[in-house]
Amino acid sequence: MPLVPPYIESLRPYEAGRSIEEVQRIYGLARVSKLASNENPLGPSPLAIEAMFRCMSGLNLYPNGGLDLRRVLAEKYETKVDNVIAGSGSEGIISNIIRAFLGDEDEVLTTDAAFIGFQILAKSRGVAYRTVPYRDWRYDLPALAGAITGRTKIIYLANPNNPTGTIFSKHEFDAFYQHVPERVLIILDEAYFEYVKDTPRYPDSMHYRYDNVITLRTFSKIYGLAGVRIGYGFAHERLITNLLKVKLPFEPSTLAQAAGIAALADKEFLHKSLELNVRGLKFLTSGLREIGLTVITSEANFVMAVLPSAEHAAQLTSELIKQGIIIRPLASFGLPQCVRISTGTTEDNQRCVEAIQKLEVPLSCNS
Ligand SMILES: Cc1ncc(COP(=O)(O)O)c(C=O)c1O
């Protein structure tokens, strides 16, 4: 075996989108709209900021491994602390799931072009990574059920999905679940659940407290805390106990935990963020469709657009960045002909649609 195993050598490190400051510097721009990473354009929850300031004087002490947040979440969701985990973002928890539950011969199963964070983490374990294509840009749950083998250990489902923004319904999940053996762990990644939880056909995964389902959520999106790294999950205590064995003992950090607890209580911020997102989604979807783009109907805080080719998608991204609008090309996800645009402030959204309107890049297969 070489020093670096081939399955690590062949990976590409996660490329974070360009920062606002970097784009300002490179292109000499005063104003930059970052619509690339599904962040909250309103900033962090104000209650979370206050809570972080309050706990600063205790930063000489080690944190307690997320216990305070786990207690708050257990009470909120009427479950036991033993059924809750907290970590450095939901990706931190995904990383621990992969470490705890995958053996060398196991397989991971998910959709083509799944959330890039999951792809990288799963592939870094060196096990077989199998996918089925999307159907109408949605998870094809019947095809996934049919693709389960004796070696399948983890099935990863993001609902809403990143990058397509689509969801599967309660009915569809129920039908799928019938085909999943108990020895297979289903990760239900609900990073965007707050944006869609009031939609009746959306499955509230807290009703699926099956022994082989782990629900993951995050404070990075609607609570505006992506920079703090705090996420959480719910599962059977046997799964949580084993995750606790492999997680870094002191994650999440004291600041992250305090921010998460306070953000959960920030109803006003949640409401404002939801409201802004509803308007942003409508505006981006209809505005971009009017100028000829194929936009997939989204239930999250971003939209995905499908361009005539990979070259068009790359050109659109690079033309927009020159004008101070950062969007996300999706080649690294496995969708080179697509881009993803997050909802921003009303002004950001307008700038984005107006800038695309003025470009000379062909936007649809008919243009
Ligand atoms: C589907 C999905 N899961 C997880 C994450 C990562 O969340 P966190 O910041 O909590 O690690 C993202 C972020 O983009 C996401 O889109």
The ligand as a Tripos MOL2 file, in Angstrom:
@<TRIPOS>MOLECULE
LIG
   16    16     1     0     0
SMALL
NO_CHARGES

@<TRIPOS>ATOM
      1 C1        -27.4910   18.9370    2.2770 C.3       1 LIG1
      2 C2        -26.4680   19.5690    3.1560 C.ar      1 LIG1
      3 N1        -26.0560   18.9200    4.2430 N.ar      1 LIG1
      4 C3        -25.1460   19.4430    5.0690 C.ar      1 LIG1
      5 C4        -24.5920   20.6860    4.8230 C.ar      1 LIG1
      6 C5        -23.5140   21.1820    5.6940 C.3       1 LIG1
      7 O1        -23.9840   21.7030    6.8410 O.3       1 LIG1
      8 P1        -23.0120   22.0970    8.0230 P.3       1 LIG1
      9 O2        -22.6020   23.4990    7.7690 O.co2     1 LIG1
     10 O3        -23.8920   21.9330    9.2170 O.co2     1 LIG1
     11 O4        -21.8660   21.1460    8.0570 O.co2     1 LIG1
     12 C6        -24.9900   21.4120    3.7160 C.ar      1 LIG1
     13 C7        -24.3780   22.7060    3.4310 C.2       1 LIG1
     14 O5        -24.3670   23.2350    2.3660 O.2       1 LIG1
     15 C8        -25.9560   20.8400    2.8590 C.ar      1 LIG1
     16 O6        -26.3430   21.4710    1.7670 O.3       1 LIG1
@<TRIPOS>BOND
     1     1     2 1
     2     2     3 ar
     3     2    15 ar
     4     3     4 ar
     5     4     5 ar
     6     5     6 1
     7     5    12 ar
     8     6     7 1
     9     7     8 1
    10     8     9 2
    11     8    10 1
    12     8    11 1
    13    12    13 1
    14    12    15 ar
    15    13    14 2
    16    15    16 1
@<TRIPOS>SUBSTRUCTURE
     1 LIG1         1 GROUP 0 **** ****
